[in-house]
Amino acid sequence: MAPSSSSSVTPKTTTSKPNGFKRFDVVSDHSDHHYVNNKNGCCGGGRVQKKIMQEWKILEKHLPDSIYVRAYETRIDLLRAVIVGASGTPYHDALFFFDIAFPSDYPTHPPEVHYRSFGLRPNPNLYASGYVCLSLLNTWPGKGKEKWDPSQSTILQVLVSIQGLVLNKEPYFNEPGTGNRFGCEASRAYNEKVFILTCKTTLYLLSRAPLNFKAFTAAFYRQRAGVILRACRAYANGRVVVGHYKDEDAGVAVTKVKRKFVASIVELYPQLFKAFQGTGASLEGLLEHLTVETRYPTPSKPRGECIVKRAFDRFKTILGLGGSKKKTKEGEENENSNKKNDNGTKGKAGTLYNLNARKIIVTNAGACGCIPFEKDIHPVPKGSCVRLINRMARTYNDKLKGMLAELNKDLQGAKFVYVDIYRIILDLTNNYVSYGFENATSACCWSAVGRGGLVPCNPLSKVCPDRSKYIFWDVFHLTDAANVIAARHIMDGGLNYTSPMNFRQLVQS
């Protein structure tokens, strides 16, 4: 079974239009459409046809670069869409086709959507039968804005929901009961399986591309062939985790890969090579068969711990307090920047001090696990935040607070004030009613469904009736009302928000 929500962000891709292929167009041949014999098609009269024409206009004007749609001259109740898998996911550089049918009472009921699966199931939401499990389609339980709303929901929202929430970077967690942690072994193993199925889908598409998309499919994979084959090589050799390949030399192995995954890649690689050759792709520098190195690194530290350490070391380096040294050009530059100034201080902290900066405010990392974006990416119960992300922020903040105390001690006359934005945001979200707010979960400026955390605020977004009642304005930012409260805490708050003094006391000191 598949997950809940259905709003989405348009993921960032490197898509270019193969051969100038239009994102939206009207064609004639619908003979291979899944719903071609649908007897419940568009026969609802002028009202339904008018609504479908409105959908066409929305798609023609607002489709992102990574989604292409074809409508049909003689069957306006049918559509076909292809979604480009986003970078940073196991679906990168691949195509996923969906056949869509409007019901006769549209938009009272949502459209029917069929995934052209070739008998494969590359996602908990996308069944081998072609069934698409999504709250917005009413094919999965949902609440409120998560479900189809005849007055607001559109085909565009359905498509970007599939791209953002279904074809995401960690589809393993789409399955109910898997929790909301990320970066675990089960998720990585699932991504390896997904990548294999994505490669198989690619082979099927190159031999059986849907009508009106055959030239597009060939041109698309002609452009991406080199990237896909190099990604196969990098993944099989453990040079990068599946989904994170960027078309560059990944260097030595950094992650352990399973023998079964390697064997599957080795088997698929020559098939892909041959299929790409058939498109006329330039495969210069690529071998027809894959060579796999038999070396595996020592298991790395947990992802969260590594991220916090890198971030804190970087901050310490900027301030001239040391940090992990790297034997790279950048590391040499960092080491040079740590040379002592005339007064014995180092780095940027010393530079500020030498410029007579004595009163400096430093904010910590906010409670990022509470923003709409993270709560939609990693669904959590209402009123909860994403614990792993907040735990990483707290680890960083504890180190930061201690470091600023050290600077206050070492730099004579300097006053570094630590502002606890993390605590302020947590206080606002936990006690929002006492502050006069009505919503501490959703974005005031939202698109599609869910908490509005996946689609950035844009001209098509809807805005809440009273933004002063919301904590969050958009996917990341606080509203003006929330910012005013945060500013008051910083200006005149107690030591639970600022340390060792508040802003007013710093100015007057």
N, C-alpha and C positions, 0 to 999 in steps of 0.2 A: 504494500500500500504506500501512499505518498503523503506529503505533508500538507500543511495548512495554507498559509497566507498566499497572496498573489499580487502584491504590488511589486514593482521592481525598478531597479536603476538600469539605465542603458549602459552596459558595461563598456569600458574603453577597449576599442579594437584598433587594429592597423588596417582596416578595410579600405581598399580602393575599388572603384567600380570597374570590373573587368569589361573591356571593350565598350565603355560608356553605357552599360546596361542600366536602364532606368529603374529607380527604386519602386515606382508604381507605374503600371501600364494596363491597358485593356487589350485582351487577346481573344481569339475566336475558338480555338480547339480545346475543349474540356473533356475529351473522350476518355482520358485515363484518370479523371478525378474520382476520388473515393466515393463521393456522394452524388455521382452523376445520375444514379437511378433513385435518388432520394425522393419519395413521394410526399414528403412533408416540407417541400421546398417553398420558395417564395410565391405564395398565392394569396397573400393577405391584402391585396389591393394597394391603392395609392399611398396610404400612410406608411406601410412597410417599405415600399419602394423608395419613398422620399427619405426615410431614415437610412436606408442602405446607401443612397446617393450622398448623404451627409458623411457616412463612414468613408466613402471613397475620397471625398474632399479632404477629410482629416488625414487619411493615409498618404494622399498625394503631397500634402503640404508638410507633414510632420514626421514622416518615417525617418528613423535614424539611419546612418550610413550602413549599419550592419544588418538591416532587415529589408527584404525585397518582397513585393506583393504583386500578384497578377489577378485581375478581375476578368470576367468573361462577358462578351457582348450579348449573347443569347441566354445566359444563365446568371443573372445578377445576384442570385442567391448563393453563388459559389465564389470562393477565393482560394488562392494557393499562396502560401508564404514560405520563404526560406530565411532562416536565421543563421548568422555567422557566429560560431562559437567564439567567446571572448578570450582575449589573452589573460593569462593568470589562472586559467581553468583547464581541466583535462580535455575540454572540448575545443581548445584553440585551433585555429586554422582548418576548421571543418564546417560542413553545411548540414543543416537539419531542416527537413521539409515538413510542412503541415498543410493538410487540406481542411478547408473551413466551409461550413454551410449555415446560412441564416434560416432559422425556423420561420414558419408562416406567420407567427404572431410577434416577430422581432420588433422591438427589443424587450417585450414582456418576458421572454425566456432568452437565456444566453445562446450564443452560437454553438454548434457542434464542431469539435476539433479532432482531427485524426492525425496522429504522427505516422509518417511513412518510415516504418521501423526496419523493414527487411527481416523481420523475425527476431530482432535484437532488442534488448532492454538496457540502454546505456544510463538509465536514471530511474530512481524509485518512482518518479512521477510519469515516466514514459514507458508504457507497457509494450511488450512484444506484439500484442494484438493491435497496437496503435492507439489504445485508450490513453487519454491525457487526464491526469488527476490534478485538479486545480480548484481551489475555492471559488475563484472568480467565474469559473464555468459551472459552478454548483455540482462538480463531480467529486468534491471532498468537503466535509463539514467545515463551516466557517461562521464567524460572527460579524454582525454589523457590516462595516466597510469591506470586509474580506470577501463577501459574496457579491454576486451580480446585482447591480442596481440599475433597473431599466431607465432611470432618469439621468444617470451619470456615466455608467460603464460603456466602454467602447472596444472595438476590435484592436485598436492601437494599444490599449492597456493590457489586453490579453497577450499580445505578442511580446511586449516589453516585460511582462510578468514572466512569461516562459523563459525569455532570455536571461533575466536577472535573478529570478528565484529558483527556477528549475535547473537551467544550465549554468550552475554557479561553480565556485571554486572547490567546494566540499559537498558534493551531492550525497555523500553517505549520510549526512545529518538530515536529509530530507525525509528519511524513513522514520516514522514515529517510534519513540522509545529508545533512540540512540543517544539522547542527551543533547547538550548544546556546546560541548567542548570542541575545540578544533586543534588540528595538528597531531592527533593521536594516530597510533599505528593502524587501527581499523580504517580510518579515513584515508590514509595514504595507500593502503592496500586496495581499497575500493577505487581510488583514482587510477591506479595502475590497470585495474580491470576495465574501467571506463575508457581509458585511452586505447586499449586494445579494441574494444567494441567500436570506438570512434574511427579507428583505422579501417576496420572491416566495413563500416558504413561508407567510408570514402571509396573503397573498392567497389561496393555495390553501386554507388551513385555514378561512378565513372563508366560503368557498363550498362546501367539502367537509369539514366537521369530522367526526371519527370518531363513531360511535354512542356514546351515554352521555356525550359530552363537548361536544355542540353548544351547550347553554346556557352551559356553563362557558367555552368558547372565545369566544363572543360577549361575555360579561360581562368576561372577562379583557381583551380588546382594547378594549372600551368604556372600561375604566379607563385603559389605557395609550396610547390613541390620540394624545392630545396630546403625550405624551413622545416617541413614535416619530416623529411629524411634525416636532417641533422638533429632534430629533436629526438627521433627514434634512437639515434646513435648515442646522444647524451644521456637519455633515460636508461638505456640498456647498460651503459657503463657506469651508472650511478653518479654522473657528474652534476646532475641537478634533479630535484624532486619533480615528479610528474606534474605538469601544469605550469611550471615556472620557467620553462625554457625561453630564452630571449636569443634571437639569432646571432649568436656570437660563440667564440670558443669558451667552453665552460671549464677548461683546465682539467685538473685531476679529480678523482672520485671524491665525493663529499657525502654520499649516502649509500646505504646498503640496499640492494634490490634483490627480489626473490628470483630463484632459478626459473620458476614457471613463467614469470613475467618476461624474463630475458629470452626464454625459449620461444615465447609467442612473438616477441618483437623480431627475433632472428628469422622466424618463419614468414612473417608478414612483410618484412622489409623488401625482399626481392620482388614480391608481388606488387607492392606500391611503386617500386622503381620502374617496373615494366609498364604499369598503368600510367604513370606520369610521363614516361617516354611517349606513350600513345597520344598525349595531349600536345606534344611538341615542346615540353618543358626543357629548360637548359639545366642539365645535371652535371655540369663541369666540376671536376674535383670530387665527385661522389662515386663510391664503388657500388657495383651492382649487388654485392652481398655484404652483410654487416659483420664487422669484426668486433668481438667483445673481449675486453680485458678482464682477467680473472683476479681482480683485487678488490678488497672491500675495506673501508675505513673502520676505525673504532667508533662505536655509537656515540653520537654527539649528545650534548646536554639538552635538556628540555628547551623547546623553542622560546617559551616565555622568559626563562632565565637568561638565555643568550641575548634576546632583544633588549632586555633591561640593562644588561652589562654593557652592550655596545653603546646604547644611548647615554648611559652615565659616564662611560669612559670618554665618549666624544665631548660631553659637556665639560668634564674635568680638563680635557686637553685644551678646549677653547679658553678656559679661565686660567690655564697655565698651572694646573695642579697635578699634572701627570696623566695617568691612564695607560692602558695597554699599548705597548709600542709595536708597530708593524714594520716589517722589513720591506717597505715599499717606498716609492717616491713620495707618496702622501705622508707615510710615516716619518720619513726624513724631514719633510717640511714641518710636520707637527712638532718633531723633536727640536728643530731649529727655533720654532715659535715659542718654545718653552724656556729659551735662554733667559737668564735673569736680567731685569732692568737695573738701572743704576741704584735703585733703592732696595734691591734684593728680591723684589716680587717678580712674578713670571706671567707670561701670556697676556690675554686680554684683560684679566683682572688687574695686572700691573699697569697696563696701558691706561685703563680707566683711572686708576689711582694716581698715576703721574699727570693726568689731565685734571687733577684736583676733584675728581668725583669721590664724594664721601658718603652720600646718602643714595643707596641703590636698592630698588625693589626687585625681587625675583619671584615669579609665580611658579608653582609646581605644576605637575601634570594633572589635568582635570579628571573627573570621573567619567571617562570616555565610554565605559560600559553601560552608561545610562542614557546615551544619546539615541534618538530614533534610528539612526543608521545602523548602529551595532545591534540594537534589539530586533531589527527586522532581518539583518543578515544571520544572526544567531538567536532565533526565537526563544523568548523566555516568558514565564508566567507574568500576568499583569501585575505591575507594581515591583517587579524584580529587575535587576540589572545583570549584564553579562559578567559573571564573577571573575573569570580568568583575566579579562582585560583590566578590570578594576584592581585585581591583585597585582598585576604587572605595574600599574600606575603607583600603587602604594609602596611597592618595593623601591621603585625609582625615587619616590618622594622622601622616603626615610633616609636614603643616602644623600639626597640633595640638602635636606634640612641640616644634617650633620656637617656637610661640607661648608655651608654658609656660616655655621657657628665657628668653624675653623678659620674662615676668612675674617670674621669679626675679631677673632683673637689675635691673628697674625698681622693684620693691617692696621696700624695705629691710627685712630681717629675715624676709621671707616665704619659705616653702619649698613649692613646688609639685612634687609627685612624680607622674611620668608612669608609669602602670601599663599594660603592654603585654599586654592581654587577647588581642589578635589572635595574638601569638606563643605565648601559653600554650595557646590552643585548637589552633593548628596543631601545636604540639609534642605535645599529647595525641593528636590524630588520626593523626599521622605515626608516632608511637612508642608506640602504645597497648599493644603486647605487653609492652614493657619496663616499663610502669607496672602490669602485672597485669590489663589488660583483654582481652576476647576479641572485642569488637565496637565499631568506631569509626564505623560507617555508619548503622545502623538505630536507631530509637527503641525503648526498652524497653517503653514503653506505646504500643501501636500498634493500629490498626484497619485493616480491609481488607487490602491487600497492599502490595508494594513495600517501601520503607524505613520505612513508617509515618509519613511526613512530611507527609501531606496532611490527615489527620483528627486534630483535637486529641484529647488524652487525655480519655476520657469513660467513663461507667458501662458502656458496651458494649465498651470496649477490652479487649484482651488484654495481660497483663503478662508480661514475660520471667521465667524461673524465678529468675535471680539478677541483680538490678539492679546489683550491685557490679562486674559484668563488662562493663557497657555505659558508653560515654562519654555518650550522650544519653538523657535520661529520656523526653522527648516531642519534639514537632516543633521546638521552639526551645531547650529548656533542658537543661543538663548534669545528670547524676545527682549524688547526694550525694557519691559516691566521687570523681567528677571535680572537684567543687567543693572538696573537701578538698585535693586536690593543687594546684588553682589557688590556694587560700588560702595554702598553704605557700610557693609560689613568690613570692607577694606579700609574705608576712611575712619570709621569710629568703632569698629568691632573689637571684641576682646581677644585674648591670646589664643583662643581656640581657632581663630581665623587668620591672625597675623602674628608673627614672632620675630624679634622680641618686643615689638611695639606695633601699633597701627600707623596708618599713613599720616594722620593728623599729628600724632606724637612725633613721628619722624621729622616732619616739616618744622615743628616747634622746637625740636631738640638742638 
